Amino acid sequence: MTPLSYAASIGYLDGVQYLIRKSPDCAYKSDQDGFFPVHTASRKGHIQVIEFFLKQYPDLSELLKLEGQNILHVAVLSGKAKMVAYMIKRNDLEMLFNEKDKEGNTPLHLASKGRYPKVVSILTWDKRISLNSLNNEGKTALDISWNNSEKIPLFRERLTRQALRYAGAQRAPPGIVRKKLQSSELGEPHGTERYKNRVDTLLLVATLVATVTFAAAFTMPGGYNSSGGMATFLGIRMFYVFVICNTIAMYSAITVVVVLISAQLGDLNLVIAAFMFSVPIMGLSLLMVSVSFTVDMNLKSNYNEVAKFLIEKNSGLCGYRNKALMYPHSMAIEAEV
């Protein structure tokens, strides 16, 4: 990399201006990869450096890489939406808008291939961009959006395709020979289908756990008192363990349900992230359900001891109440003491 290319790559405008003053010809020297300094600045998205280059040397816009790509091609390949928008606004760069590289790809072809929906939108909004230009393989930008090398359709790929369709882009005519379409066009790939089955299974289990734990909140172990409607085992420590564990299980299951439902967008990366996030939470939910079940069985198996405790507790309260009614004066003296 030449000193000017390095300065352009980091956006050091003062350094670029200094090197240009010292050696004006260095702007036309490429590095070992075939990048001229103006290409390097375009790839990194440094608009001020590009503006300076084109002001000093307007013909720099005509320089091509080894692949036959101009500065707009390079900006598109790097997904630099602001740089692309800046170039589209310049009327003096109009000859770059539909220029083809050695493979016949225009900037719109490359934006579609790179799955850059924002860049595609910027390009398609300009009426000077040819939406249906064919490359050397006889493909339009919309064809390429269906034929990306990835077998798994990503969310950005779907957005790119929708941006092209909204702008009015068309597929290549049927008579033109095209490569066989990838499985993303013909149907759901096996990877997506496999993860979809796992997500559906986990979603079903989470829904069942949420339903069971929600019902358990209204059918407390031991039932309710007929007098005040309070839980029979209220005041016993094991009962609070049951309530806490059941609550954690229910909200964990609900979280898993919400996350997995939101992942039903067809993007495999999102599905995998949601699945990996949900598995440990679902494990926690099932663990809490197991603890709740154990506590519930323990409370019911020791019902006689619990009932004895409640009777003694209630009898003590009743005795204290009867004493207060029969000897109010003495109870007042005891309270003062």
N, C-alpha and C positions, 0 to 999 in steps of 0.2 A: 504494500500500500504506500502510495506516494504521500509526502507531507501534506499536500493540498487535499488529497482524498481523506486523510485522517482528520484534518481540521473540519472538513465538510461533514464527516460522519458524526462528530460530536457537536456540531452546530456552533462552532467557534467562529463567529462572523468576523471578528477583528483579525484573527489569524488568517482567515481566507483572504481578506482584503490586503493584508500585508504580503502574503505570498504572491498574490496576483500582481501587486505593484513591483515586487522584486523580479518575478519571472512570469510575464503574461502568457507564455507558451505552455506553462505547466497545466493549464486548464484543459489541454488537449492530450494529455498523457494518461493512458489507462493503466490499471494495476494488473496483476497476474491473472485475475479472474475476468478481465475484460470490462471492468467498471471504470467509467470516467468519473471524475470528481462530481459532476452534476448528477450522475446516476446514484452515487453514494449518498448525496444529500437528499435525493428524492426517496431513496429506500428508507432513510432514517426519519423522513418527515419534517425536515428543517426548511420551512417555507421561506424564511428570511434569506437563507443562503441561496436557495433556488432563485429568488427574486433578484438577488445581487448578480448571480451568474448570468441570468438572461438579460439583465440590463447592460452588463459589460460586454457580453458576447451572445447576441441573439441566436446565432447559428448553433449554439450548444444544444439547443432543443432537437437538432437533427442528428446528433450523435447516437449511434446504436451499439448495443452490446454485441457479444459474439453470437447470441441467439437472435439477433435482429430486433431487439426490443428497445424502445425509446424510453424517455423519462416517465411518461404516463404508464407504460407497461410496468415499469419497476415499482412505481408508487402503488399500483393496483396489486401487484404480487405480494407486497408487504402489508396490504390492508390499511394503508394510510388514508383514511377517509378525508381528513382535512386537506391533505396535499392534493388529492384528486379533485376536491371541490374548488380548490384554488386554481388548478390548471384548467378546469372546465370553464371558469369565469373569464379566462384570458382568451380573447378572440385571436390573438396571434399564434396560439397553439392549436387552432382548429384542425390543422393537418394531421395532428397526432391522434385525434379522437377515434378514428376508424382504421388507423394504420395497422397492418398485420406484421407479425414476426415471421420467422422462418417456417413455423408450423402453421401459419395462416391464422393465428389467433389474434383477435382484436383485444383491447383492454377489457371489453365486456366479457369476452370468452374467459379471460384469466380471472376476472372477478367471480364469475360463476364457478369456475374450477376451484378457486380458493375458498368458496363458501363465505363470501363477505357480503351479507345482505345490505349493509349500509352503503358500501361502495357501489353495489348494483343499483340501489335506489338513486344515488347521486347521478350515475351515468344515464340511467333510463329516463330520468326527468328532463334531460336535455334532448331536444328534438333533433339535434344534429347527429346523435348516436344512432348507428344502424343496428336495429334490434335483431335482425334476421340474417346477418352476414354469416357466410359459411367458411369454416377453416379447411385445411387440407384433407381432413377426414370427412368432409361433407356435413359437419355438425354446426348447429346454431348454439348460442349461449344456453338456450333452454334445453337442448339435447345434452349438453355437458352437465347441466344441473341434475339430470337423471343418470349420468354415467360416471359419477365420481368414483375414484378407486376404492373408497371405503365401502365395505359391504353393508355396514350398519348405517341407516339414514339418521343423521343428526338433526337437532332442532334448527341449527343455522342453515343446514341444507334445505330444510323445508321453507324457512323464511326467504332464502335466496330464490327458490323456485316460485314462491308466491309473489315476490317483487317483480320477477320477470313476467309472470302471467298478468299481473295487474297492469304492467306497462304495455301489454299487447304483443309480447314476444311469441313467436311461433316455432313449432318443430320444423325440421327440414322436410322437404317434399318426400313422399313415400318412395319415389323412384331412385333417390340418392342412396348409395350404399353406406350403411352405418354399421358400426361394430355392435355386437350383440349386447343388449341392455343388461345391466347388472341386476342382481336379485332385488335390489331396492325398488325397482320399477315393477317387477313381475309379482312381487308379493313380499310378505314379511320374511326376513332372513331368519335362519335357524337360531342364531344367537338371541335375537329379540324374542322369539317365540319361547325359548327356554327360560329366559328370565321372566317373561310374562306369566308363565305357569307358576313359577316360584312366588312371584308377587301376588298372584291370585290366591294361592294356597295360604300365604301368610295373612293376606287380607281377610280371608274367611275365618281363620283361627282368631285373629284379633277381634273381629266382629262378634264371634261367639263368646269370647272372654268378656268383652264389654257388656254384652247382654246379660250374662250370668252374674257378673259382679254388680251390675245395676239392680238386678232383681234381688240379690242378697242384701242390698242396703235396705230393702223394705220388708224382708223376711228375716229379721234378726234371730240368732239362736236363743231359744227360750221364750220367744214371743214378747208380748207387751203386757203390762199390767192393765187390768180392766178398769182400775180407778182413774189413774192419771194419764194413761196412754204412753207411759215411759217404758223403755226396754226393761225386761225382767232382770237381766244381768248387769244393769247399769250400776257402777260402783265397784265392779270386780275388774282387776287389772287385766286378766286374760281377755275380757270383753273389749277393752280398749285396743289390745293388740290386734284383735280381729277387725275392728273398725279401721284402724290405720292401714293394715295390710290390704284389706278389700278396697279401700280408697285408692291406694297406690296402684293396685292392679287395674282398676277401672280406668283411671286417667292415663296410665301407660298404654293400655289397649286403644283408647280413643286417640291418643297421639299417633300410634302406628296406623290406625285407619285413615286419619287425615293426611298423613304423609304419603301413604301408598296411593290414595285416591288422587292426590295432586300430581303424582308421578305418571299418570296415565296420559302422557302426551306423545308417546312414540319415540322419544329421544332415549336411546339406550344408556347414555351416560347418566341422564337423570334417573332412569329406572334403577341402575346399579347403585347410585348414590343413595337413593331412597331405601333400597333393599338393605344395604349395608348399615344404614342408620337405624332401620327398624328392627333388625334381628336382635341386637342386645337389649333394646327396650322391651321387645316381646318376651325375651328370656326373663327379664326382671318381672314382667307382668305375670308370667306363669309361675315364677318362684313365689310371688306374693299370694297367688291363688292357692298354691300348695300350703303355705303357712296358714292362710285363712281357714282352709279346710281342716287342718290339723287342730287349730285352736277351737274351731266349731265342734269337732268331735270330742275334744277334751272337755269343753264346757258341758256338753250333753252327757258324757259318760260320768262326770262328777256332779250330776244334777242334784243328787241327794245331799251332798255336802254343801252345795251352793244354796239349796233350799233351806237347809238348817241355818246357814249363815243369814239368809234373808229373814227367816222367822225370828231368830235371836235379835236381829237388828230392829225388826218391826216391833217385837215384844218390848224391847227396851224403850223404844220411842213411846209405845202405848202406856207402859208403866209410868214413864216420866209425865205423860200427859194426864193420866188419871190422878197421880199424886198432886199435880198442879191444880187440878179441879177440886180435889178434896181438901187440900191444905194450902190454899193460896198464900196465907200469911207466912207460913214457914218457908215456902219456896222463894218468897220475896226476900226473906232474911238470908237464905242460902245464896241467892244471887248477889246480895250486897257483899257477903263475906267473900 
